[in-house]
Amino acid sequence: MPEGDSVWQTAAKLDDALAGGELTRCDLRVPKLATVDFSGEVVESVRPRGKHLLTRFSNGWTLHSHLRMEGRWQVFEPGEPWRGGPTHQIRAILGTKRQVAVGYRLPVLELLRTVDESRAVGHLGPDLLDPEWDAASMNEAVRRIQANPARPIGEALLDQRNLAGIGNIYKSELCFLTGVTPWTPVADVPDLPRLVDRAHRLLLANRDRPMRITTGETRPGRTMWVYGRKRSLCLRCGTPVRAADQGALGEERVTYWCPSCQEGPAPSPAAWRPGGRG
C-alpha cells in the first residue's frame, strides 16, 4: 500500500492535469457507476486525505478512489499511448482538452456528494500532510495511539484511524529512529509525541522528492535505515538487519528492524524471513 507522500504526489499530478478543466470524457468502468457521465462538468480539484484521493466536480459530487496495493493513476497527453496495464484493468478515465487521467486496477471507486465526503474519510486520524497540521493535530494523533497502550507500536502506526499517511516503509523507519522494535507496546515507547512529530517531518520532507529518503543520503542502498535491507548491515552499527511478518492473520506486513539499535520484543529467529522486501 502506498505511503502518504506517494498519494500526495498522485493527487498533485491529477490536480495539475485536470483541475479547472471541463471533462470531455468520463468513463467509470465499475458496474455501479457504468451509467455515470460527467462530461461537461468542471473538475474543481483533486485532494489527498491520508491514502485516499478525492476528485471534486462542479456538480457537487466527489469521486473517491483508493490505490491500496495495485491501483495507479496515470496521466497522458492527448493522443499519447496509454501505458499502465492492459485495457481490461482500466477502471476510470477522466479527460479534458489538456490531458487525460487513467485509473488502473483501482480497488475502491465510488461517487458521493462532496458534502458527504466524511462517509469515506471521516474515520481517519489527523493527516500527516494536511497543510493545517499543527500541535493540536499531533496531540490528537498521540491521544488516539495511546488509547490502546498494549498494542504494538508498528500496528498502531499503520492504523489510519490513529493518524493518516504512514505505510509499511515509514513504520519500520520510524521505529528504528525511535530506537524501539515495532513489537514494542505503545505504553513502552519513549516520547511518543516526538515520534509523531518526526513522522510528520519525514513525510513532509519526502512529499516533493522523486526518491524517498529517511537517512539524509541519496546514494543507492543508503536511503533507508532498515526497510528492505534484509541480508544487509545496519547503516548505524553494522549488525545484520532482520525481517519478520507483523500484523493480524491475513494482514501481515514484512517488518524490518536492527536487533542492536532497537530495544524491545521481537519474533524468535524461527519467525525471521530469509530475505526479500515487503
C-alpha positions in Angstrom: 0.0 0.0 0.0 1.5 3.4 -0.9 2.7 5.8 1.7 1.0 9.1 2.2 3.7 11.1 0.4 3.2 8.9 -2.7 -0.6 9.5 -2.6 0.1 13.3 -2.2 2.2 13.2 -5.3 -0.5 11.4 -7.2 -3.1 13.9 -6.1 -0.8 16.8 -7.1 -0.3 15.2 -10.6 -4.0 14.7 -11.1 -4.8 18.2 -9.9 -2.3 19.7 -12.3 -3.8 17.7 -15.2 -7.5 18.1 -14.5 -8.3 21.0 -12.1 -10.2 23.8 -13.9 -10.8 21.8 -17.0 -14.1 20.7 -18.4 -14.5 17.0 -18.8 -14.6 15.9 -22.4 -14.6 12.2 -21.4 -15.8 10.5 -18.3 -15.8 6.7 -18.2 -16.1 4.8 -14.9 -15.7 1.1 -15.5 -17.3 -0.4 -12.4 -20.8 -1.8 -12.5 -22.4 0.6 -10.1 -21.0 3.6 -11.9 -21.3 2.4 -15.5 -24.0 4.8 -16.5 -22.4 7.9 -14.9 -21.2 10.5 -17.4 -20.0 13.9 -16.0 -18.9 15.1 -19.4 -19.3 18.9 -19.5 -18.7 19.3 -15.7 -15.6 21.0 -14.5 -13.0 19.3 -12.2 -12.7 21.6 -9.3 -9.8 19.9 -7.5 -8.1 16.6 -6.6 -7.1 16.4 -3.0 -5.5 13.7 -0.9 -6.7 12.7 2.5 -4.3 10.2 4.0 -4.1 7.5 1.4 -7.4 8.4 -0.2 -8.0 10.5 -3.3 -10.9 12.9 -3.6 -11.7 14.3 -7.1 -14.3 17.0 -6.8 -16.6 18.2 -9.6 -18.6 21.3 -10.2 -21.9 19.5 -9.8 -21.3 18.8 -6.1 -20.1 15.2 -6.5 -16.8 13.7 -5.5 -15.1 10.6 -7.0 -13.4 8.8 -4.1 -10.6 6.4 -5.0 -8.0 4.4 -3.1 -5.0 2.7 -4.6 -4.3 0.0 -2.0 -1.5 -2.3 -3.3 -2.1 -2.4 -7.0 -4.0 0.7 -8.1 -2.4 3.5 -10.0 -3.5 6.7 -11.7 -1.6 7.7 -14.9 -1.7 11.0 -16.8 -1.3 11.2 -20.6 -1.2 13.9 -23.2 -4.0 13.8 -25.9 -3.1 11.1 -28.4 -0.3 9.6 -26.3 -0.4 5.8 -26.0 -1.6 4.7 -22.6 0.9 2.7 -20.6 -0.2 1.3 -17.3 -1.5 -2.1 -17.9 -3.9 -4.0 -20.3 -7.2 -2.3 -21.2 -9.3 -4.6 -19.1 -7.6 -3.3 -16.0 -8.8 0.3 -16.6 -11.4 1.4 -14.0 -11.7 5.1 -14.7 -11.0 7.6 -17.5 -11.3 11.4 -16.9 -10.2 13.5 -19.8 -10.1 17.2 -20.6 -8.8 19.0 -23.7 -5.4 19.3 -21.9 -4.8 15.8 -20.5 -6.4 12.5 -19.7 -6.2 10.6 -16.3 -6.5 6.8 -16.5 -7.0 4.8 -13.3 -5.7 1.2 -13.4 -6.7 -1.6 -11.1 -8.4 0.8 -8.7 -9.9 -1.4 -5.9 -12.0 1.4 -4.5 -14.0 3.7 -6.7 -17.2 5.4 -5.6 -19.2 8.6 -6.0 -20.5 10.6 -3.1 -21.8 14.1 -2.6 -18.9 16.4 -1.8 -20.7 17.5 1.4 -20.7 13.8 2.4 -17.0 13.0 1.9 -16.8 12.2 5.6 -18.6 8.9 4.8 -15.4 7.8 3.1 -12.7 9.6 5.1 -14.3 10.7 8.4 -12.9 7.7 10.3 -9.3 8.8 9.6 -7.0 10.3 12.2 -5.1 13.5 11.6 -3.5 13.7 8.2 0.3 14.0 8.4 0.4 16.0 5.2 -2.6 18.2 6.0 -1.5 21.8 5.3 -3.2 22.7 8.6 -1.2 20.2 10.6 -0.3 21.7 14.0 0.3 20.9 17.6 -3.4 20.1 18.1 -3.2 17.6 15.3 -0.1 16.0 16.8 -1.8 15.8 20.2 -4.9 14.2 18.8 -2.8 11.6 16.9 -0.9 10.8 20.2 -4.2 10.5 22.1 -5.6 8.0 19.6 -2.4 5.9 19.6 -2.3 5.9 23.4 -5.9 4.7 23.6 -4.6 1.1 23.2 -1.4 1.0 25.3 -0.8 -2.7 24.9 -0.9 -2.6 21.1 2.5 -3.0 19.3 3.6 0.4 18.0 4.2 -0.9 14.5 0.5 -1.9 14.2 -0.7 1.4 15.8 1.3 3.4 13.3 -0.3 1.6 10.4 -3.8 2.1 11.7 -5.1 5.0 9.7 -7.7 5.7 12.3 -4.8 6.9 14.6 -3.0 9.1 12.1 -3.2 9.0 8.3 -0.4 8.6 5.9 2.1 6.0 7.4 2.7 2.9 5.4 5.0 -0.1 5.9 8.2 1.7 4.9 7.7 4.6 7.4 6.6 2.2 10.1 9.9 0.4 10.0 12.0 3.5 9.6 10.2 5.5 12.4 10.6 2.6 14.9 14.3 2.5 14.0 14.7 6.2 14.5 12.9 6.0 17.9 15.1 3.1 19.0 12.3 0.6 19.6 11.2 -2.6 17.8 7.9 -2.5 16.0 6.6 -5.0 18.5 7.1 -2.7 21.5 3.8 -1.9 23.3 2.6 1.7 22.8 2.9 2.2 26.6 6.7 1.5 26.5 7.5 3.8 23.6 9.5 6.8 24.9 8.4 10.3 23.9 5.5 9.3 21.6 4.9 13.0 20.6 8.4 13.2 19.2 7.8 10.0 17.2 4.6 11.5 15.7 6.3 14.9 15.0 9.2 13.0 13.3 6.6 11.2 11.1 5.1 14.5 10.0 8.5 15.9 9.2 9.7 12.8 7.3 6.6 12.7 5.1 6.8 16.5 4.5 10.4 16.3 3.5 9.7 13.5 1.0 6.5 14.9 -0.3 8.1 16.6 -3.3 11.1 14.2 -3.8 11.3 11.7 -6.6 13.1 9.4 -4.2 12.1 8.6 -0.6 14.9 9.2 1.8 15.0 8.8 5.6 18.8 8.7 6.2 19.7 12.0 4.5 21.8 10.2 2.0 21.0 9.8 -1.7 23.5 7.1 -2.6 21.9 3.8 -3.8 21.5 1.4 -0.9 21.8 4.1 1.7 18.5 5.9 1.5 16.8 3.7 4.2 18.0 2.8 7.6 16.4 -0.7 7.8 13.5 -1.1 5.3 14.3 -3.5 2.6 17.8 -4.1 4.0 17.4 -7.8 5.0 20.8 -9.5 4.4 22.4 -6.1 4.6 24.1 -4.4 7.5 22.6 -1.7 9.7 23.9 1.6 8.4 24.4 2.8 12.0 26.0 -0.2 13.8 26.8 -2.8 11.2 24.6 -5.5 12.7 22.6 -7.6 10.1 19.1 -6.2 9.6 16.3 -8.6 10.4 12.8 -9.1 8.9 9.7 -10.8 10.0 5.9 -10.6 9.5 3.8 -8.3 11.7 0.1 -7.9 11.9 -3.1 -9.9 12.2 -3.6 -13.0 10.2 -4.2 -12.1 6.6 -2.9 -8.6 7.1 0.8 -9.4 7.8 3.4 -6.9 6.6 7.1 -7.6 6.3 8.8 -5.5 9.0 12.4 -4.7 9.3 14.5 -3.8 12.4 18.0 -3.8 13.8 18.4 -6.0 16.8 21.2 -3.9 18.2 19.9 -0.4 17.7 16.3 -1.1 18.7 15.1 -2.3 22.1 12.0 -4.3 22.9 10.3 -7.5 22.0 10.8 -9.2 18.6 9.9 -12.5 17.0 12.1 -15.5 17.6 14.7 -16.4 15.0 12.4 -19.2 13.7 9.9 -16.5 12.5 12.6 -14.4 10.7 12.2 -14.1 7.0 15.1 -15.4 4.9 15.1 -12.2 2.7 13.2 -10.0 0.3 11.2 -6.8 0.5 7.7 -6.2 1.7 
